[in-house]
Amino acid sequence: MRTFVVILLSLLWITASAQTRVPVVGLPCEGCDAVFDGMPAQLNSRARIAPKSEPGEPMIVVGKALNANNKPQAGVIVFAYQTNSRGIYPESPAVRDPETRRQGTLRAWVRTDSLGRYAFDTIRPGSYPSSDLPQHIHFHIIEPGCSTYYIDDIMFRDDPKLTPAQIRRIAKNRGGNGISMPVRRDGIWYVTRDIHLGEDIPGHRACRS
């Protein structure tokens, strides 16, 4: 009986994994396979990327997922990861997959609510040490049953490293404009990043409703 239960649970896990993993589009896509590694079985519309104990300036990222008709889209999974306040991706020796390890431990998933909304609690990331690359938060999208792809990072308009030259080089409008002006209230940074599903993503096809 115990063997039967173990086999059944294994089959359920394999089935769930097969349903979760969807084709990667918008290639080349570095790290798109790692977005599934560690994803919780149950997702809410709000999650925490950096734990409360993580040093840094608190930041809240909010937004909506919008479909091709510019209507809010429920059930979209948004995966985000970032550096700590020193610009480092803190790694865990317990993580075996090298790509997942490279993304660090500051990573989280949300699923948009009935109004297409999501929110992440985190800290403001640092830029890479000895680099002219602006501060950023990486975003990947999973449209369940359809595809997964990366979109433009969230970048901050008040970042002195975000020069016009960097904007021309980095900003590709994948999934809409990722550049946002942070607003600080009561010691917390607030940032908005709306997601335009499939916009400027090669090979993307809208999910059937």
C-alpha positions as CSV (number, residue, x, y, z in Angstrom):
1,M,0.0,0.0,0.0
2,R,2.8,2.4,0.9
3,T,4.6,1.6,-2.4
4,F,1.4,2.4,-4.3
5,V,1.0,5.8,-2.5
6,V,4.6,6.7,-3.3
7,I,4.1,5.8,-7.0
8,L,0.9,7.7,-7.2
9,L,2.4,10.8,-5.6
10,S,5.3,10.6,-8.0
11,L,3.0,10.4,-11.0
12,L,1.0,13.4,-9.7
13,W,4.3,15.4,-9.3
14,I,5.4,14.5,-12.9
15,T,2.0,15.4,-14.3
16,A,2.0,18.7,-12.4
17,S,5.5,19.5,-13.6
18,A,4.5,18.7,-17.2
19,Q,1.6,21.1,-16.9
20,T,3.7,23.8,-15.3
21,R,6.6,23.7,-17.8
22,V,5.6,25.4,-21.0
23,P,7.6,26.3,-24.2
24,V,10.1,29.1,-24.0
25,V,9.6,31.8,-26.6
26,G,11.4,35.1,-27.3
27,L,14.8,33.3,-27.7
28,P,17.6,33.5,-26.8
29,C,16.4,33.4,-23.2
30,E,19.1,33.1,-20.5
31,G,17.6,31.5,-17.3
32,C,14.1,30.8,-18.7
33,D,14.3,27.1,-17.7
34,A,15.3,28.1,-14.1
35,V,12.0,30.0,-13.6
36,F,10.3,26.7,-12.7
37,D,12.9,25.6,-10.2
38,G,11.6,26.1,-6.6
39,M,8.2,27.5,-7.7
40,P,5.6,26.9,-5.0
41,A,2.6,24.8,-5.8
42,Q,0.3,27.5,-4.5
43,L,0.8,31.1,-5.6
44,N,-0.8,34.4,-4.4
45,S,-0.9,37.8,-6.1
46,R,1.6,39.2,-3.6
47,A,4.9,37.7,-2.5
48,R,8.2,38.7,-1.0
49,I,11.4,38.6,-2.9
50,A,13.8,39.8,-0.2
51,P,13.1,38.6,3.3
52,K,12.3,41.3,6.0
53,S,15.8,40.6,7.5
54,E,17.6,41.5,4.2
55,P,19.5,44.8,4.6
56,G,18.5,47.5,2.2
57,E,15.8,50.2,1.4
58,P,12.3,48.6,1.4
59,M,10.6,48.6,-2.0
60,I,7.2,47.6,-3.2
61,V,6.6,46.7,-6.9
62,V,3.1,46.7,-8.2
63,G,1.5,46.3,-11.6
64,K,-1.0,44.6,-13.8
65,A,-0.8,42.0,-16.6
66,L,-2.6,43.3,-19.7
67,N,-3.6,41.2,-22.7
68,A,-3.5,42.2,-26.4
69,N,-6.7,44.1,-25.9
70,N,-5.2,46.0,-23.0
71,K,-7.5,44.2,-20.6
72,P,-6.4,42.9,-17.2
73,Q,-5.4,39.2,-17.4
74,A,-5.8,36.9,-14.4
75,G,-3.8,33.8,-13.7
76,V,-0.5,35.0,-15.2
77,I,2.6,33.9,-13.3
78,V,5.3,36.6,-12.8
79,F,8.8,35.5,-11.6
80,A,11.3,38.0,-10.4
81,Y,14.8,37.9,-9.1
82,Q,17.4,40.5,-8.2
83,T,20.6,41.4,-6.5
84,N,21.0,42.5,-2.8
85,S,21.7,46.1,-1.9
86,R,25.4,45.5,-2.7
87,G,24.7,44.4,-6.2
88,I,25.4,40.7,-5.5
89,Y,23.1,37.7,-6.2
90,P,23.5,35.8,-2.9
91,E,24.0,32.1,-3.7
92,S,22.9,29.1,-1.7
93,P,25.3,26.1,-1.8
94,A,22.2,23.9,-1.4
95,V,21.0,24.8,-4.9
96,R,22.3,22.3,-7.4
97,D,21.3,23.7,-10.8
98,P,23.9,26.3,-11.9
99,E,21.5,28.6,-13.6
100,T,19.2,28.7,-10.6
101,R,22.2,29.2,-8.3
102,R,23.3,32.1,-10.5
103,Q,19.9,33.8,-10.0
104,G,20.6,33.9,-6.3
105,T,18.2,33.5,-3.3
106,L,16.3,36.7,-3.8
107,R,13.6,35.3,-6.1
108,A,9.8,34.9,-6.0
109,W,6.7,34.2,-7.9
110,V,3.2,35.6,-8.0
111,R,0.0,34.8,-9.9
112,T,-2.1,37.8,-11.0
113,D,-5.5,38.2,-9.4
114,S,-8.9,38.5,-11.0
115,L,-8.1,42.1,-11.9
116,G,-4.7,41.2,-13.3
117,R,-2.8,42.7,-10.4
118,Y,0.4,41.6,-8.7
119,A,2.7,42.9,-6.0
120,F,6.2,42.1,-4.7
121,D,7.7,43.2,-1.4
122,T,11.5,43.5,-1.6
123,I,14.4,45.9,-1.3
124,R,15.9,48.3,-3.8
125,P,18.6,46.3,-5.6
126,G,22.2,47.5,-5.9
127,S,23.9,47.8,-9.3
128,Y,26.7,45.3,-10.0
129,P,30.0,46.2,-8.4
130,S,32.5,48.0,-10.7
131,S,29.9,48.1,-13.4
132,D,28.0,50.9,-15.3
133,L,24.9,48.7,-15.5
134,P,21.9,50.3,-13.8
135,Q,20.0,48.9,-10.9
136,H,17.4,46.4,-12.1
137,I,15.0,43.6,-11.2
138,H,14.7,40.7,-13.7
139,F,11.2,39.6,-14.7
140,H,10.0,36.5,-16.4
141,I,6.4,35.7,-17.5
142,I,4.7,32.3,-17.5
143,E,1.4,32.1,-19.3
144,P,0.2,28.8,-18.0
145,G,-0.6,26.3,-20.8
146,C,1.0,28.6,-23.4
147,S,4.6,29.9,-23.0
148,T,7.2,31.5,-20.9
149,Y,9.6,34.4,-21.7
150,Y,11.6,37.2,-20.2
151,I,10.5,40.8,-20.4
152,D,12.5,44.1,-19.9
153,D,13.9,44.4,-16.5
154,I,12.5,47.0,-14.1
155,M,14.9,49.9,-14.1
156,F,14.7,53.1,-12.2
157,R,14.5,56.5,-13.8
158,D,16.2,58.2,-10.9
159,D,19.3,55.9,-11.1
160,P,22.2,58.0,-12.3
161,K,23.6,55.0,-14.2
162,L,20.5,54.9,-16.3
163,T,21.8,57.2,-19.0
164,P,20.2,57.8,-22.4
165,A,22.9,55.6,-23.9
166,Q,22.1,52.8,-21.5
167,I,18.3,53.1,-22.3
168,R,19.0,52.8,-26.0
169,R,21.2,49.8,-25.4
170,I,19.1,47.9,-22.8
171,A,15.4,48.9,-23.2
172,K,13.7,46.8,-25.9
173,N,10.1,47.3,-24.8
174,R,9.7,43.5,-24.3
175,G,6.4,43.2,-22.4
176,G,6.1,47.0,-22.3
177,N,8.2,49.7,-20.8
178,G,10.2,48.5,-17.8
179,I,11.5,51.9,-16.8
180,S,9.7,53.4,-13.8
181,M,10.1,56.5,-11.6
182,P,10.3,55.3,-8.0
183,V,8.3,57.3,-5.4
184,R,9.4,57.2,-1.8
185,R,6.8,57.5,1.0
186,D,7.5,56.8,4.7
187,G,10.9,55.2,3.9
188,I,9.5,52.8,1.3
189,W,10.1,53.0,-2.4
190,Y,7.0,52.3,-4.6
191,V,7.4,51.2,-8.2
192,T,4.9,50.4,-10.9
193,R,5.6,47.9,-13.7
194,D,2.6,47.0,-15.9
195,I,3.1,44.0,-18.2
196,H,1.9,43.9,-21.7
197,L,1.7,40.2,-22.4
198,G,3.6,39.1,-25.5
199,E,4.5,42.6,-26.6
200,D,7.7,42.5,-28.8
201,I,8.3,38.9,-27.9
202,P,9.3,36.9,-30.9
203,G,7.3,33.7,-31.4
204,H,4.7,34.7,-28.9
205,R,1.1,33.6,-29.5
206,A,-1.7,34.7,-27.2
207,C,-3.3,32.1,-25.0
208,R,-6.7,30.9,-26.1
209,S,-9.4,32.3,-23.7
